[in-house]
Amino acid sequence: MTVESIGPLDQISKVKKNSKPASSKNVKHKDSIHLSEEARAKSEIYKATEIAKQVPNVRMDKVEEARRKLADPSYINKKTVEIVADKILESFGLE
């Protein structure tokens, strides 16, 4: 039985060892991206949502202030009722 040489077993050895990678110095264009208005809007919404997630849902300082005021019998008077009614109307755009 005769075994003939079939070449190098390592295929990488066929690659020129003297070849250098292409230089990037002659590149005239720089990489860039362009975002659509829709993408920019969604990005702003995402950022705002992330910020809102960090804020507590209940402002305990305001809750405690309201409890303290409501515990005082002299707090609820005609003037306070008028102020609250005006703010309710204002929040519905009726004032």
C-alpha positions as CSV (number, residue, x, y, z in Angstrom):
1,M,0.0,0.0,0.0
2,T,1.3,3.4,-1.0
3,V,0.4,6.6,0.8
4,E,1.0,9.8,-1.1
5,S,1.4,13.2,0.4
6,I,-1.9,15.2,0.3
7,G,-0.5,18.5,1.5
8,P,-0.4,20.2,4.9
9,L,-2.9,19.1,7.4
10,D,-3.2,22.6,8.8
11,Q,-5.2,24.7,6.3
12,I,-4.1,27.9,8.0
13,S,-0.6,27.3,6.9
14,K,-1.7,28.0,3.3
15,V,-2.4,31.7,4.2
16,K,0.5,34.0,3.5
17,K,2.3,34.7,6.7
18,N,3.5,38.1,5.3
19,S,0.0,39.5,4.6
20,K,-0.9,42.5,6.6
21,P,-4.4,43.7,7.4
22,A,-5.8,46.5,5.3
23,S,-5.1,49.9,6.8
24,S,-8.1,51.9,8.0
25,K,-6.2,55.2,7.4
26,N,-7.6,55.7,4.0
27,V,-11.3,55.3,5.1
28,K,-13.2,58.4,4.1
29,H,-16.5,57.7,5.7
30,K,-17.2,57.5,9.4
31,D,-19.8,55.4,11.1
32,S,-23.0,57.2,11.9
33,I,-26.6,56.5,12.7
34,H,-29.7,58.4,12.0
35,L,-32.8,58.1,14.3
36,S,-36.3,58.8,13.1
37,E,-38.5,61.2,15.0
38,E,-40.6,58.3,16.2
39,A,-37.5,56.6,17.6
40,R,-36.5,59.8,19.4
41,A,-40.0,60.3,20.8
42,K,-40.0,56.7,22.1
43,S,-36.6,57.2,23.6
44,E,-37.8,60.3,25.5
45,I,-40.9,58.4,26.7
46,Y,-38.7,55.5,27.9
47,K,-36.4,57.9,29.8
48,A,-39.3,59.6,31.5
49,T,-40.9,56.3,32.4
50,E,-37.6,55.1,34.0
51,I,-37.4,58.4,36.1
52,A,-41.1,58.0,37.1
53,K,-40.4,54.5,38.3
54,Q,-37.9,55.8,40.8
55,V,-40.3,58.2,42.4
56,P,-42.4,56.8,45.2
57,N,-46.2,56.5,44.5
58,V,-47.2,58.1,47.8
59,R,-45.7,61.3,49.2
60,M,-45.9,60.4,52.9
61,D,-45.0,63.9,53.9
62,K,-48.2,65.2,52.2
63,V,-50.3,62.4,53.7
64,E,-49.0,63.2,57.2
65,E,-49.6,66.9,56.7
66,A,-53.2,66.3,55.6
67,R,-53.8,64.0,58.6
68,R,-52.5,66.6,61.0
69,K,-54.7,69.3,59.5
70,L,-57.8,67.2,59.4
71,A,-57.3,66.2,63.1
72,D,-57.5,69.9,64.0
73,P,-61.2,70.7,64.4
74,S,-60.7,74.3,63.5
75,Y,-59.1,73.5,60.1
76,I,-62.2,72.7,58.3
77,N,-64.0,76.0,58.0
78,K,-65.8,77.9,55.2
79,K,-62.6,79.3,53.7
80,T,-61.0,75.8,53.5
81,V,-64.1,74.3,51.9
82,E,-64.1,77.1,49.3
83,I,-60.4,76.6,48.5
84,V,-60.8,72.9,48.1
85,A,-64.0,73.3,45.9
86,D,-62.1,75.8,43.7
87,K,-59.2,73.4,43.2
88,I,-61.5,70.6,42.3
89,L,-63.3,72.7,39.7
90,E,-59.9,73.9,38.4
91,S,-58.7,70.3,38.0
92,F,-61.7,69.6,35.8
93,G,-61.2,72.8,33.8
94,L,-64.5,74.2,35.0
95,E,-63.3,77.4,36.6
